[in-house]
Amino acid sequence: MSFTQFSFDPRIADAIRQIGYTVPTPIQQRGIPVVLEGRDMLGLAQTGTGKTASFLLPLLQRLMLGRKGRIRALILAPTRELAEQIHQTAVDLGKGSGVRSISIYGGVGKHAQVGALRRGAEIVVACPGRLLDHISGGSINLSGVEMLVLDEADRMCDMGFLPDIRRILKYLPGTRQTLFFSATMPAEIRRLADGMLRDPVFVQIEAGVPAKTVSHTFYLASHDRKYQLLLRLLQTTDTGRVLIFTRTKRRTRKLAAELKNQGYRVAGLQGNMVQSQRRRAIDGFRNGQYDILVATDVAARGIDVSEISHVINFDMPESVDAYTHRIGRTGRAERTGEAFTFVTHTDRPMVRKIEGVLKKAVERRTFPDVLRNPTSSGDTPGQGRSRRGRPQSNSRRTRGRRRAGRSPQ
């Protein structure tokens, strides 16, 4: 099976080939025909399965026909990173089609966004809060929207965006196509979908569980030895790009700084950073300037980097859904990936929940000398560390790419 079965316009088909898409993923195989038909759809699928292309490709095909210069498709996303990712994908897939896309989100000035809106576009990818700012300021007109997409709807629920979404719906035409995508379906999201969708087609691709292309390992650790465990893993594991999740902004900053001091090419990503800093961190991680990205859950959605070989949960996520979305950053687009999670004695209830979703026991590993050598390192990396902690990888690939001085920080 290939993308030729959908009979896309030659300009879109050419963009598909340039990007390197070959075989449609299951959500694309089942979702693209539904969108092309103009039907509403409720799509449930885990992260990393190709949801973005499943709605963008048919939207672009339809937008090539009809009036240009006004907003005809609105895509709502919960985070700046995801909004920018969708926008960039729309630009890449729509190259040569004449369909224009702009992104709207907070953390940056509104002036450039207002200018882009005045110049005209057919697709707007927006975060709800900033979109409402433009609505109240009169700089955007949504009366011509024919297609509405809610991506990562469960995350929008988690972030408290549901009241904003309901306000936005009042400015949209009642007659439109609505596409609703989520990795999980809590009751509140189900109620929202029921109120928005008309006779929808339901497409479910193993939603709520991590992709089968990801393997899972629990590493036993005490709170004060996590950093030593992380160093040991980085020293002994042959990796591509590594995404490390922490639970707090402070720990993200400290861990990224300490790994940089150890000679790793690393960037941090957390919510207190301005948008330009967040963009540089993500772009540097994507293009290979950084091999490691340390992040809070702000990065669990919206980072589409296919070369991520490992996700490391330095801190256990707060929910099974959060675990699913973190792990969804690796094993994307049919590639394989590994998920390492550091487990302390207080994490046992969450361990049981994760294994319940995976429907199997997860392998436990440890480094005995790390466990039995408690030091004064504490919960914060860097305290009591000796210089012998500097990485000496057995992997030429890892060693050659990560040592300090290989690229500007």
C-alpha positions as CSV (number, residue, x, y, z in Angstrom):
1,M,0.0,0.0,0.0
2,S,1.3,3.5,-0.9
3,F,0.1,7.1,-1.0
4,T,-0.7,6.8,-4.6
5,Q,-4.0,5.1,-3.7
6,F,-5.4,8.5,-2.5
7,S,-4.9,10.2,-5.9
8,F,-3.5,13.3,-4.4
9,D,-2.8,16.3,-6.7
10,P,0.6,15.9,-8.3
11,R,2.0,18.8,-6.4
12,I,1.1,17.2,-3.1
13,A,2.3,13.8,-4.3
14,D,5.6,15.4,-5.1
15,A,5.9,16.9,-1.6
16,I,5.1,13.5,-0.1
17,R,8.0,12.0,-2.1
18,Q,10.4,14.8,-1.1
19,I,9.6,14.4,2.6
20,G,10.2,10.7,2.3
21,Y,6.8,9.3,3.1
22,T,6.4,5.9,1.5
23,V,3.8,3.6,3.2
24,P,0.8,5.2,5.0
25,T,0.6,4.4,8.7
26,P,-2.6,2.8,10.0
27,I,-4.2,6.1,11.1
28,Q,-3.3,7.6,7.7
29,Q,-4.8,4.6,5.8
30,R,-8.1,4.8,7.6
31,G,-8.3,8.6,8.3
32,I,-7.3,10.2,5.0
33,P,-10.3,8.8,3.0
34,V,-12.7,10.0,5.7
35,V,-11.3,13.6,5.6
36,L,-11.3,13.6,1.8
37,E,-15.0,12.7,1.9
38,G,-15.7,15.7,4.2
39,R,-16.9,13.6,7.1
40,D,-16.4,14.4,10.8
41,M,-13.9,12.1,12.5
42,L,-12.9,11.1,16.0
43,G,-9.4,9.7,15.8
44,L,-7.8,7.9,18.7
45,A,-4.2,6.9,18.3
46,Q,-1.0,7.0,20.3
47,T,1.6,9.6,19.6
48,G,4.1,9.1,16.8
49,T,1.7,7.3,14.5
50,G,1.4,9.9,11.8
51,K,-1.7,11.8,12.9
52,T,-0.5,15.1,11.6
53,A,-0.2,13.9,8.0
54,S,-3.5,12.0,8.3
55,F,-5.4,15.3,8.5
56,L,-3.0,17.8,6.7
57,L,-2.7,15.9,3.5
58,P,-6.5,15.7,2.8
59,L,-7.0,19.2,4.0
60,L,-4.4,20.5,1.6
61,Q,-6.0,18.6,-1.2
62,R,-9.4,20.2,-0.5
63,L,-8.0,23.7,0.1
64,M,-6.4,23.7,-3.4
65,L,-9.9,24.1,-4.7
66,G,-12.0,27.1,-3.9
67,R,-11.3,30.6,-2.7
68,K,-7.9,31.6,-1.6
69,G,-6.8,34.4,0.8
70,R,-9.2,33.7,3.6
71,I,-9.0,31.3,6.6
72,R,-10.7,28.0,5.6
73,A,-9.0,25.6,8.0
74,L,-8.3,26.1,11.7
75,I,-6.1,23.7,13.7
76,L,-6.0,24.1,17.5
77,A,-3.0,22.7,19.4
78,P,-2.2,22.8,23.2
79,T,1.4,23.9,23.0
80,R,3.6,26.3,21.0
81,E,5.9,23.4,20.0
82,L,3.1,21.4,18.6
83,A,1.5,24.3,16.8
84,E,4.8,25.2,15.2
85,Q,5.4,21.5,14.2
86,I,2.0,21.3,12.5
87,H,2.6,24.6,10.8
88,Q,6.0,23.5,9.5
89,T,4.6,20.2,8.3
90,A,1.8,22.1,6.5
91,V,4.4,24.3,4.8
92,D,6.5,21.3,3.7
93,L,3.5,19.2,2.5
94,G,1.9,22.2,0.8
95,K,4.9,23.3,-1.1
96,G,3.9,24.3,-4.6
97,S,0.2,23.9,-3.8
98,G,-0.5,27.6,-3.3
99,V,-2.0,26.9,0.1
100,R,-0.5,29.1,2.9
101,S,-0.3,28.4,6.6
102,I,0.5,30.6,9.6
103,S,1.0,29.8,13.2
104,I,-0.4,31.7,16.2
105,Y,0.8,31.2,19.7
106,G,1.9,33.2,22.8
107,G,5.4,33.9,24.0
108,V,6.2,36.0,20.9
109,G,4.9,39.4,19.8
110,K,1.6,39.8,18.1
111,H,2.7,42.3,15.4
112,A,4.2,39.8,13.0
113,Q,1.2,37.5,13.4
114,V,-1.2,40.4,12.7
115,G,0.8,41.1,9.5
116,A,0.7,37.5,8.4
117,L,-3.1,37.5,8.9
118,R,-3.5,40.6,6.9
119,R,-1.5,39.1,4.0
120,G,-3.9,36.1,4.0
121,A,-3.7,32.4,4.6
122,E,-5.9,29.4,4.2
123,I,-4.7,27.5,7.3
124,V,-4.2,28.9,10.8
125,V,-2.5,26.7,13.4
126,A,-3.1,28.2,16.8
127,C,-3.0,27.8,20.6
128,P,-6.4,28.7,22.1
129,G,-5.2,31.6,24.4
130,R,-3.4,33.6,21.7
131,L,-6.2,32.9,19.2
132,L,-8.7,34.5,21.6
133,D,-6.5,37.5,21.9
134,H,-6.6,38.0,18.1
135,I,-10.4,37.4,18.1
136,S,-10.9,40.1,20.8
137,G,-8.6,42.5,19.0
138,G,-10.4,42.1,15.7
139,S,-7.3,40.9,13.8
140,I,-8.7,37.5,12.7
141,N,-11.9,36.5,11.0
142,L,-13.0,32.9,11.4
143,S,-16.4,33.2,9.7
144,G,-15.1,31.3,6.6
145,V,-13.7,28.3,8.4
146,E,-14.8,25.1,6.6
147,M,-12.6,22.6,8.6
148,L,-11.7,22.6,12.3
149,V,-9.1,20.2,13.7
150,L,-8.5,19.7,17.4
151,D,-5.1,18.0,17.9
152,E,-4.0,16.4,21.2
153,A,-7.4,17.2,22.7
154,D,-6.7,15.3,25.9
155,R,-3.7,17.6,26.5
156,M,-5.8,20.6,26.0
157,C,-8.1,19.2,28.7
158,D,-5.2,18.7,31.0
159,M,-4.0,22.3,30.5
160,G,-7.4,23.8,31.2
161,F,-8.2,24.9,27.6
162,L,-11.7,23.5,27.4
163,P,-13.4,26.9,28.3
164,D,-11.3,28.6,25.7
165,I,-12.2,26.0,23.1
166,R,-15.9,26.5,23.8
167,R,-15.5,30.3,23.4
168,I,-13.7,29.8,20.1
169,L,-16.5,27.6,18.8
170,K,-18.9,30.5,19.0
171,Y,-17.0,32.3,16.3
172,L,-17.0,29.4,13.8
173,P,-19.7,28.6,11.3
174,G,-22.1,25.9,12.5
175,T,-21.7,24.0,9.3
176,R,-18.2,22.7,9.0
177,Q,-16.1,19.6,9.0
178,T,-14.6,18.8,12.4
179,L,-11.7,16.4,13.1
180,F,-11.0,15.5,16.7
181,F,-7.7,13.7,17.6
182,S,-6.6,12.4,20.9
183,A,-4.3,9.7,22.3
184,T,-6.7,9.1,25.3
185,M,-10.4,9.7,25.9
186,P,-11.3,10.8,29.4
187,A,-14.9,11.5,30.1
188,E,-14.6,15.3,29.7
189,I,-13.1,14.9,26.3
190,R,-15.8,12.5,25.3
191,R,-18.4,15.0,26.2
192,L,-16.7,17.7,24.2
193,A,-16.4,15.5,21.2
194,D,-20.1,14.5,21.4
195,G,-21.1,18.2,21.4
196,M,-18.8,19.1,18.4
197,L,-19.0,16.2,16.0
198,R,-21.9,15.3,13.6
199,D,-22.3,11.6,12.7
200,P,-18.5,11.1,13.0
201,V,-16.4,8.2,11.8
202,F,-14.6,6.7,14.7
203,V,-11.0,5.6,14.0
204,Q,-9.1,4.0,16.8
205,I,-5.5,2.8,16.5
206,E,-4.5,1.3,19.8
207,A,-5.1,4.5,21.6
208,G,-3.8,5.1,25.1
209,V,-0.8,2.8,25.0
210,P,2.7,3.4,23.8
211,A,3.6,2.3,20.3
212,K,4.8,-1.3,19.9
213,T,8.0,-0.1,18.4
214,V,9.2,1.0,21.8
215,S,10.8,-1.3,24.4
216,H,10.5,-0.5,28.1
217,T,12.9,-0.9,31.0
218,F,12.6,0.1,34.7
219,Y,15.9,1.0,36.4
220,L,15.8,0.7,40.1
221,A,17.3,3.7,41.9
222,S,17.2,5.8,45.1
223,H,16.4,9.5,44.9
224,D,20.0,10.5,45.7
225,R,21.6,8.2,43.1
226,K,19.6,9.0,40.0
227,Y,22.3,11.3,38.6
228,Q,24.9,8.6,38.9
229,L,22.6,6.1,37.3
230,L,22.0,8.5,34.4
231,L,25.7,9.0,33.8
232,R,26.3,5.3,33.8
233,L,23.5,4.7,31.3
234,L,24.9,7.5,29.0
235,Q,28.4,6.0,29.3
236,T,27.4,2.4,28.4
237,T,24.5,2.8,26.0
238,D,24.9,3.3,22.3
239,T,22.4,6.1,21.5
240,G,21.2,8.4,18.8
241,R,19.4,11.5,20.3
242,V,18.3,11.2,23.9
243,L,15.3,13.0,25.4
244,I,15.4,13.1,29.3
245,F,12.3,14.1,31.2
246,T,12.2,15.6,34.6
247,R,9.3,16.8,36.7
248,T,10.4,20.3,37.6
249,K,11.8,23.3,35.8
250,R,14.5,23.7,38.4
251,R,15.8,20.2,37.9
252,T,15.7,20.5,34.2
253,R,18.0,23.6,34.3
254,K,20.4,21.9,36.8
255,L,20.6,18.6,35.1
256,A,21.2,20.2,31.6
257,A,23.9,22.4,33.1
258,E,25.6,19.5,34.9
259,L,25.6,17.2,31.8
260,K,27.1,20.1,29.8
261,N,29.8,20.4,32.3
262,Q,30.5,16.7,31.9
263,G,31.1,17.2,28.2
264,Y,27.8,16.3,26.6
265,R,26.1,18.4,23.9
266,V,22.9,19.1,25.7
267,A,20.1,21.7,25.8
268,G,17.3,22.3,28.3
269,L,13.6,22.9,27.6
270,Q,11.2,24.2,30.2
271,G,8.3,26.5,30.6
272,N,10.1,29.6,31.9
273,M,12.1,29.9,28.7
274,V,11.0,32.6,26.2
275,Q,9.9,31.3,22.8
276,S,13.1,32.1,21.0
277,Q,15.1,30.0,23.6
278,R,12.7,27.1,23.3
279,R,12.9,27.3,19.5
280,R,16.7,27.2,19.5
281,A,16.7,24.2,21.9
282,I,14.3,22.2,19.8
283,D,15.9,23.2,16.5
284,G,19.3,22.4,17.8
285,F,18.1,19.0,19.0
286,R,16.5,18.3,15.7
287,N,19.4,19.3,13.5
288,G,22.1,17.5,15.6
289,Q,23.7,20.4,17.4
290,Y,22.6,18.8,20.6
291,D,22.5,15.1,21.3
292,I,20.6,15.3,24.5
293,L,17.5,17.4,25.4
294,V,16.5,17.6,29.1
295,A,12.9,18.7,29.4
296,T,9.8,19.0,31.5
297,D,6.5,17.7,30.1
298,V,6.2,20.8,28.0
299,A,8.2,18.7,25.5
300,A,6.0,15.6,25.7
301,R,4.0,16.9,22.8
302,G,5.1,18.7,19.7
303,I,8.6,17.4,19.3
304,D,8.7,15.4,16.1
305,V,12.3,14.2,15.9
306,S,12.5,10.8,14.3
307,E,16.1,10.2,15.4
308,I,15.2,10.1,19.1
309,S,16.5,6.6,20.0
310,H,15.9,6.8,23.8
311,V,13.5,8.5,26.2
312,I,14.8,8.5,29.8
313,N,12.3,9.3,32.5
314,F,14.6,10.8,35.1
315,D,11.5,11.4,37.2
316,M,8.5,9.1,37.0
317,P,5.6,10.9,35.3
318,E,2.5,11.7,37.3
319,S,0.1,9.6,35.3
320,V,-0.1,6.8,32.8
321,D,-1.2,9.2,30.1
322,A,1.9,11.3,30.7
323,Y,4.0,8.2,30.4
324,T,2.4,7.4,27.1
325,H,3.0,10.9,25.7
326,R,6.6,11.0,26.9
327,I,7.4,7.6,25.4
328,G,5.7,8.7,22.2
329,R,8.7,10.9,21.4
330,T,10.7,7.7,20.4
331,G,9.7,4.8,18.2
332,R,8.0,7.2,15.8
333,A,7.0,6.4,12.2
334,E,7.7,2.7,12.5
335,R,11.2,3.2,13.9
336,T,12.3,1.4,17.1
337,G,13.1,3.1,20.3
338,E,13.9,2.4,24.0
339,A,12.3,3.9,27.1
340,F,14.2,3.9,30.4
341,T,12.4,4.9,33.5
342,F,14.1,5.5,36.9
343,V,12.0,3.9,39.6
344,T,12.2,4.6,43.4
345,H,10.3,2.9,46.2
346,T,7.7,5.7,46.1
347,D,6.9,5.0,42.4
348,R,5.6,1.4,42.9
349,P,1.9,2.4,42.4
350,M,2.6,4.0,39.1
351,V,4.7,1.0,38.0
352,R,1.7,-1.2,38.5
353,K,-0.5,1.2,36.4
354,I,2.0,1.3,33.6
355,E,2.4,-2.4,33.5
356,G,-1.4,-2.7,33.5
357,V,-1.6,-0.5,30.4
358,L,1.2,-2.4,28.7
359,K,-0.4,-5.7,29.7
360,K,3.0,-7.2,30.6
361,A,5.7,-7.0,33.3
362,V,8.5,-4.5,32.5
363,E,12.0,-5.7,32.9
364,R,13.9,-4.4,35.9
365,R,17.5,-3.5,35.7
366,T,20.1,-1.8,37.9
367,F,23.8,-1.2,38.4
368,P,24.5,-2.8,41.8
369,D,27.5,-0.5,42.5
370,V,25.3,2.6,42.0
371,L,22.7,1.3,44.4
372,R,25.1,0.3,47.2
373,N,27.4,3.4,47.0
374,P,25.2,6.2,48.4
375,T,27.1,9.5,48.6
376,S,26.3,13.0,49.5
377,S,25.2,13.7,46.0
378,G,21.7,14.4,47.1
379,D,18.6,14.9,44.8
380,T,20.3,17.6,42.8
381,P,23.0,16.7,40.3
382,G,26.5,17.9,40.8
383,Q,26.9,17.7,44.5
384,G,29.7,15.4,45.7
385,R,30.6,14.4,42.1
386,S,34.2,13.4,41.3
387,R,35.9,14.1,38.0
388,R,35.9,10.4,37.3
389,G,32.2,10.9,36.4
390,R,33.3,12.2,33.0
391,P,31.9,10.0,30.3
392,Q,34.1,7.3,28.8
393,S,31.8,5.7,26.3
394,N,32.5,2.3,24.7
395,S,30.6,3.5,21.7
396,R,32.6,5.4,19.1
397,R,29.3,6.9,17.8
398,T,28.4,8.3,21.2
399,R,31.8,9.4,22.2
400,G,32.5,11.2,18.9
401,R,29.3,13.1,18.9
402,R,28.9,14.1,22.5
403,R,32.2,15.5,23.7
404,A,32.4,19.1,24.5
405,G,33.8,21.6,22.0
406,R,32.3,19.9,18.9
407,S,29.7,22.5,18.4
408,P,28.7,25.9,19.9
409,Q,26.3,25.7,22.9
